């Protein structure tokens, strides 16, 4: 009787193991899904600029632009602009 129970337990274990292996090989998530390419940036996405004083990034249209040392600098606020102008002097 005990021999029958042991053989039955082995058989059940084997079935569970085979099921686990088959799910790992062929179940959902077994193969990587095809990824979609990233959509091209749309024309409405605006470039971000960095404020050199506080390192804040903000859209170019909302930034305060000032020419410093022959190049355009963008600031998030008048306070940052004034601070940069005072340091440049």
N, C-alpha and C positions, 0 to 999 in steps of 0.2 A: 504494500500500500504506500509506504514512504517513497519507494522508487518511482511510483506513478506520479506522486506529488512533485518530486524533484524534476522529473522529465517535463511535467506540465509547466512548472515555474521556469525552466530553461526555455521552453517553447514560447511562453508569454514574453520573457525577456528578449528573445530573439526577434519576435514580432515588433516590440516597442523599439528596439534598436534599428531594425530595418526601416520602420516608419520615420524615425528621426533622421536617418541618413537620406532617405528619399525626399523628405521635406527640405533638408538642407541643400540638396542638389537641384531640386526642381520646383520647390515651393515659391511663394511670393517673396521677393527680396533676395532670391538666390542669385539672380543675374542683375548686374547694374542696369538701371533703366537708361534709355536713350535721353540724353540731356538736350534741351533746346538751346540753340545759340542765343546769346544775349542780344536783345533788340538794339538796333543802332540808336545812339542818343538822338532825341528829337530836337527840333529846332527851338522848342520852347524852353529847354533846359538851359539855364544861365550859368556862365562861368563864375566860379567862386574866386575871390581874391582874399589875400591875407593881410590883416592889419599888422604892420611891423612893430607896433608898440605893445599891444596886448595879445598878439597871435590869434586873434579871432578871425574865422573865415566867414565871409558874407557875400551875397550876390553883388556883382559889379554894379548893378543899377542902384543899389541902396548905399553904396560906399561913397565917401567924400574923397574926391580925387584932388591931389596936390602934386605939382612938379617939384621934386627935391633933387638937387644935384643932377639935373638934366634927365631925370626919369620919373615916370608916373608912380606915385605911391597912393595907396588906397587905405582909408581909415574908417573905422566903424562909428566913430563919434567925433564931435568937435573937440572934446577933451583929449582924445588920443592925437588928433591932428595938432592941437596946440602944444602938446608935450613933445611931439616929434619936431615941430618948428623951433621950439625953445632949445632942444638938444642940438639941432643943426647949426644954430647961431654961435 
